[in-house]
Amino acid sequence: MLKTFKYLAIVEGYSFLFILFITMPLKYSGGILLPNKIMGMAHGFLFISYVAVAIVISQLYKWDFKKLLVVLAMSVVPFGTFWMERKYLEEDLKKA
């Protein structure tokens, strides 16, 4: 389950960056709405999945509240999930 969360974090991070740097500029500077609508829905699903799986993983691996809070906060920071994956998940993957 931890490996699945690792890949989910990476995909969620890329979807966030795609929205920020590709579809939002298309929407606001070019008036092209469809890519943002499609990617927004996909990112929303990935974000909710990320949060739900993070909560489940925190229970399975007995994370303290601070670690869970950092993992959840990194989902709203650009490039945050990539940093979180390296800093927090690598140590748990080595234990597993």
N, C-alpha and C positions, 0 to 999 in steps of 0.2 A: 504494500500500500504506500510505503514511503517513496518508492521509485515512481509510482504513478503520480504522487503529489509533486515530485521533483519535475516531471515532464509537464504537468498541468501548470506549475508556476512559470516555467519557461514559455509555454504557449500563451498563457495569460499576459505575460510581460510583453511578448511580441505583439499581441493584439492591441494592447494599450499604446505601444509606440506607433503602431500602424495608424491608429486613430489620431493620435496627436500630430504626427508628422506627415501623414499622407491624406487621410480622408477629411480631417478638419480644414486644412488649407484648401482642398478642393471645394469644400462646402462654402467657406466664407470668402475665398478670393475668386473662385470660378463659378460659383452658383450650382455646382454639380452635387446633388443631394443623395443620389442612390448609393454610392459606395459607403457613405457615412451611415446610412440607414442599415445596410446589410452588416457592415462591420460592427456597428453599435449593438445590434442584436446578438451577434456572435460573441462580442466582448462581454456583454451583460451575462450571458449564459456561462462563459468561462469564469467571470468574476464571482458569481454566486457559487459555482462549483468549487472554486478556490477557497472561498470562505468556509463552506460546509466541510470540505475535506480537511482544511486546517484545524477546524474544531475537533473533528473525529480523531485526527492524528495526534492532537495535543492530549486527548484522553488516553489514547493507546500508548503513547510514549511518555506519559506523565510529565508533560511540560509544565513549568510554572507559568503563572499568569503573565509575567513580564515577557517571556519568550513568545507566548501566543499573541500578545498585543503587538510586539515588533513584527511578527510574521504577518499579521493582519494589516498593520499600517503600511508595510512595504508593498501591498497590492495597489495602493493609491499614489505611490511615488514613482515617477518615471525611472526605469532601470532598477527599481527596488526589488522586484522579485528575483532578478539575476543575482544581486548582492546577497539577498536572504538565502537563496538556494546554496550558494557557496559557503556562507558564514554559518548557517544554522542546520541545514539538512545534511551536509557532508559529515558532520560529527555523528549524527544519528545513523547515517548509512554505514559508517564504519563499525558502529556497535552492533548493527543488525546482522 
